């Protein structure tokens, strides 16, 4: 992801580029392991911040959330083994795109933050679906409902990332591991992933439908409007639950 001047945010251009890459990889029988990382000091700051969210009409936001889900699903469904090399802070859908990868490694400076609860909402890009299978139910609730940034070491303790490496040489370390994995038989690699994904599937489709329904209702709620206004006015939001 190469928009360092925008903290590798998942804007329309970035999403188009990733879609094209994922479409090509889907038909690629030569590549067996894929590494996703961010250029510069951030992994990805996701799609929205309070300012951009306040400047975008709600129907457009809902559409972008649904399109983002499709993009992240395309990544998750690639036949290759996918590795997120989280080289710095990940936020919002930047976290969620890492969750769609099979493996996550983190640089020491990395952190993971789902900030949507601060805006009166919840993540619409799949975090409530995928996190429970990675870190468990209680950790999922704690991460999503406090909206706090989880540093790399703590993320490793949770099982969110497999290993943490120093910032210097981080990507080289991850690529070395990916290259070693790629020396294994492609039928075995792809078959392992297919079987593991089937094991994870029960209940996922229902959770996605519920997430999409609730996320749309949320966008038109009074609480989200209050959070946007509070950000503009430099005050804490007052949530009323509707």
For each residue, the residues with C-beta under 8 A, 3 or more apart:
1: 8 10 14 18 36 37 38 39 43 44
2: 8 39
3: 6 7 8 9 11 13 14 39
4: 7 8 38 39 40 41 42
5:
6: 3 9 11 45
7: 3 4 40 42 44 45 89
8: 1 2 3 4 14 38 39 40 42 43 44 45 94
9: 3 6 14 44 45 46 47 94
10: 1 14 15 18 44 46 47 68 71 93 94 97
11: 3 6 14 15 47
12: 15 16
13: 3 16 17
14: 1 3 8 9 10 11 17 18
15: 10 11 12 18 19 67 68 71
16: 12 13 19 20
17: 13 14 20 21
18: 1 10 14 15 21 22 71 75
19: 15 16 22 23 71 74
20: 16 17 23 24
21: 17 18 24 25
22: 18 19 25 26 71 74 75 78
23: 19 20 26 27 74
24: 20 21 27 28
25: 21 22 28 31 34 78 80
26: 22 23 74 77 78 79
27: 23 24
28: 24 25 31 80
29: 186
30:
31: 25 28 34 80
32: 80 81 181 182 184 186 189 190
33: 80 81 82 83 178 179 181 182 189
34: 25 31 78 80 81 82 83 178
35: 82 83 85 171 174 175 178
36: 1 75 82 83 84 85 97 98 101
37: 1 43 84 85 86 87 171 174
38: 1 4 8 42 43 44 86 87 88 94
39: 1 2 3 4 8
40: 4 7 8 88
41: 4 87 88 109
42: 4 7 8 38 45 87 88 89 90 94
43: 1 8 37 38 84 86 87 88 89 90 94 98 110
44: 1 7 8 9 10 38 90 91 93 94 97
45: 6 7 8 9 42 49 89 90 91 92 94
46: 9 10 90 91 92 93 94 95 96 125
47: 9 10 11 64 65 68 92 93 125
48: 52 53 56 61 92
49: 45 52 53
50: 53 54 119 227 228 231 232
51: 54 55 231
52: 48 49 55 56
53: 48 49 50 56 61 119 228
54: 50 51 228 231 232
55: 51 52
56: 48 52 53 60 61 64
57: 60 61
58: 61 62 219 220
59: 62 63
60: 56 57 63 64
61: 48 53 56 57 58 64 65 219
62: 58 59 65 66 215 216 219
63: 59 60 66 67
64: 47 56 60 61 67 68
65: 47 61 62 68 69 124 125 212 215 219
66: 62 63 69 70 212
67: 15 63 64 70 71
68: 10 15 47 64 65 71 72 93 96 124 125
69: 65 66 72 73 124 125 126 208 212
70: 66 67 73 74
71: 10 15 18 19 22 67 68 74 75 97
72: 68 69 75 76 93 96 97 99 100 125 126
73: 69 70 76 77 100 126
74: 19 22 23 26 70 71 77 78
75: 18 22 36 71 72 78 82 97 100 101
76: 72 73 82 100 101
77: 26 73 74 197
78: 22 25 26 34 74 75 82
79: 26 190 193 194
80: 25 28 31 32 33 34 189 190
81: 32 33 34 102 103 178 181 189 193
82: 33 34 35 36 75 76 78 100 101 102 103
83: 33 34 35 36 101 102 103 104 105 174 177 178
84: 36 37 43 97 98 101 103 104 105
85: 35 36 37 105 107 170 171 174 175
86: 37 38 43 90 98 104 105 106 107 110 112 152 161
87: 37 38 41 42 43 107 109 110 167 170 171
88: 38 40 41 42 43 107 109 110
89: 7 42 43 45 94 109 110 111 113 149
90: 42 43 44 45 46 86 94 95 98 110 111 112 113
91: 44 45 46 94 95 113 114 115 149
92: 45 46 47 48 95 96 113 114 115 116 123 125
93: 10 44 46 47 68 72 96 97 123 125
94: 8 9 10 38 42 43 44 45 46 89 90 91 97 98
95: 46 90 91 92 98 99 112 113 114 123 127
96: 46 68 72 92 93 99 100 114 123 125 126 127 130
97: 10 36 44 71 72 75 84 93 94 100 101 125
98: 36 43 84 86 90 94 95 101 104 112
99: 72 95 96 104 126 127 130 131 134
100: 72 73 75 76 82 96 97 126 130
101: 36 75 76 82 83 84 97 98 104
102: 81 82 83 193
103: 81 82 83 84 162
104: 83 84 86 98 99 101 160 161 162
105: 83 84 85 86 161 162 163 164 165 170 173 174 177
106: 86 110 152 155 156 161 163 164 165
107: 85 86 87 88 110 152 164 165 166 167 170
108: 152 153 164 165 166 167 170
109: 41 87 88 89 152 167
110: 43 86 87 88 89 90 106 107 151 152 155 161 164
111: 89 90 149 150 151 152 155
112: 86 90 95 98 143 149 150 155 160
113: 89 90 91 92 95 147 148 149 150
114: 91 92 95 96 117 123 127 143 144 147
115: 91 92 118 119 147
116: 92 119 121 122 123 124 144 147
117: 114 120 121 122 144 145 146 147
118: 115 147 227
119: 50 53 115 116 224 227 228 231
120: 117 218 221 223 224 226 227 237 239
121: 116 117 124 215 218 219 223 224 227
122: 116 117 128 144 214 215 218
123: 92 93 95 96 114 116 126 127 128 144
124: 65 68 69 116 121 211 212 215 218
125: 46 47 65 68 69 72 92 93 96 97
126: 69 72 73 96 99 100 123 129 130 208 211
127: 95 96 99 114 123 130 131 140 144
128: 122 123 131 132 140 144 207 211
129: 126 132 204 207 208 211
130: 96 99 100 126 127 133 134
131: 99 127 128 134 135 139 140 143 144
132: 128 129 135 136 137 140
133: 130 200
134: 99 130 131 159 160
135: 131 132 139 140 143 158 159 160
136: 132 139 140 159
137: 132 140 141
138: 141 142
139: 131 135 136 142 143 158
140: 127 128 131 132 135 136 137 143 144
141: 137 138 144 145
142: 138 139 145 146
143: 112 114 131 135 139 140 146 148 150
144: 114 116 117 122 123 127 128 131 140 141 147
145: 117 141 142
146: 117 142 143
147: 113 114 115 116 117 118 144
148: 113 143
149: 89 91 111 112 113
150: 111 112 113 143 154 155 158 160
151: 110 111 154 155
152: 86 106 107 108 109 110 111 155 156 161 164
153: 108 156 157 164
154: 150 151 157 158
155: 106 110 111 112 150 151 152 158 160 161 164
156: 106 152 153 159 160 161 162 163 164
157: 153 154
158: 135 139 150 154 155
159: 134 135 136 156
160: 104 112 134 135 150 155 156
161: 86 104 105 106 110 152 155 156 164
162: 103 104 105 156
163: 105 106 156
164: 105 106 107 108 110 152 153 155 156 161
165: 105 106 107 108 169 170 173 174
166: 107 108 169 170
167: 87 107 108 109 170
168:
169: 165 166 172 173
170: 85 87 105 107 108 165 166 167 173 174
171: 35 37 85 87 174 175
172: 169 175 176
173: 105 165 169 170 176 177
174: 35 37 83 85 105 165 170 171 177 178
175: 35 85 171 172 178 179
176: 172 173 179 180
177: 83 105 173 174 180 181
178: 33 34 35 81 83 174 175 181 182
179: 33 175 176 182 183
180: 176 177 183
181: 32 33 81 177 178 184 189
182: 32 33 178 179
183: 179 180
184: 32 181 188 189
185: 188 189
186: 29 32 189 190
187: 190 191
188: 184 185 191 192
189: 32 33 80 81 181 184 185 186 192 193
190: 32 79 80 186 187 193 194
191: 187 188 194 195
192: 188 189 195 196
193: 79 81 102 189 190 196 197
194: 79 190 191 197 198
195: 191 192 198 199
196: 192 193 199 200
197: 77 193 194 200 201
198: 194 195 201
199: 195 196
200: 133 196 197 204
201: 197 198 204 205
202:
203: 206 207
204: 129 200 201 207 208
205: 201 208 209
206: 203 209 210
207: 128 129 203 204 210 211
208: 69 126 129 204 205 211 212
209: 205 206 212 213
210: 206 207 213 214
211: 124 126 128 129 207 208 214 215
212: 65 66 69 124 208 209 215 216
213: 209 210 216 217
214: 122 210 211 217 218
215: 62 65 121 122 124 211 212 218 219
216: 62 212 213 219 220
217: 213 214 220 221
218: 120 121 122 124 214 215 221 223 224
219: 58 61 62 65 121 215 216 224
220: 58 216 217 224
221: 120 217 218 224 225 242
222: 225 226 240 242
223: 120 121 218 226 227 237 239 240 241 242
224: 119 120 121 218 219 220 221 227 228
225: 221 222 228 229
226: 120 222 223 229 230 237 238 239 240
227: 50 118 119 120 121 223 224 230 231 237 239
228: 50 53 54 119 224 225 231 232
229: 225 226 232 233 237
230: 226 227 233 235 236 237 238
231: 50 51 54 119 227 228 234 237
232: 50 54 228 229
233: 229 230
234: 231
235: 230
236: 230
237: 120 223 226 227 229 230 231
238: 226 230
239: 120 223 226 227
240: 222 223 226
241: 223
242: 221 222 223
